[in-house]
Amino acid sequence: HAEFAIKALNAGRHVVTDKPMCVSLAECDAMLAAAESSGKVLEVFQNRRRDGDFLTLQRLVSDGELGELRWLEMAWQGFKPNGGWRGQTAHGGGKLFDLGAHTIDQILLLIPHPVTSVYCRMHHDFEESEVESEAFVLLTFANGATAIADMSSLATISKPRFYARGTLGTFQKFGLDPQENALKAGDINTAEEDPTNYGRLVTATLDKVVPTQAGRWRDFYENFALVVAGEATPIVPLEDSRRLMQIFDAARASANSGQVVTL
């Protein structure tokens, strides 16, 4: 989205881009520079920050129910090649940019420490597709925590969407947030989590089902209007978007070299 976002900013327009915001850290920096020089608002639409399952895990972490979060795995998996723009490298397609834009963004919110290293492995299992069929990213953090994002087009059986281990307990949850299907059906307000997909929290003293709190994607645009009016701070600060693009650059370098990239 870099080319058109920069043109719009230079024309004096506020800009929302979908994820991924661009395809490299260099493009990201050019977009940020255009926003700075124009004095206009630039923000990346990260709707999955308002997924109910993510908000539920975020609350468990902030309330201390897991203790200190030390190991985090996120998976987003299916069983078919990417089509449309998702199957085109030049348009930010592929598992890393498409789904990693969500999973890694969520990881960076849950573990707000500097990333010290990035390892990425990709597969290209579909001859007819130019993008990867598998993207596995392992992040290490300055506090010693580890996080994994596992995105696949070859999974007939999916891993848990969230698997989080802390010093006091473990949380596991399957399934995807229901807002997308409700939106496709015509009314996002009808989105409701199937109770069979509720998460599970296990500690030394309890084993309980954790109902999923309601998600609300509309928060983003309501907040954006307030940001433009100078009445709020953005849900997705530009420094967060830049940090994600830095991880993407490192992940691609790691996948190409087969080596861990140190940040």
Order of alpha helices (4+ residues) and beta strands (2+ residues): alpha-beta-alpha-beta-alpha-beta-alpha-alpha-beta-beta-beta-beta-beta-alpha-beta-beta-alpha-alpha-beta
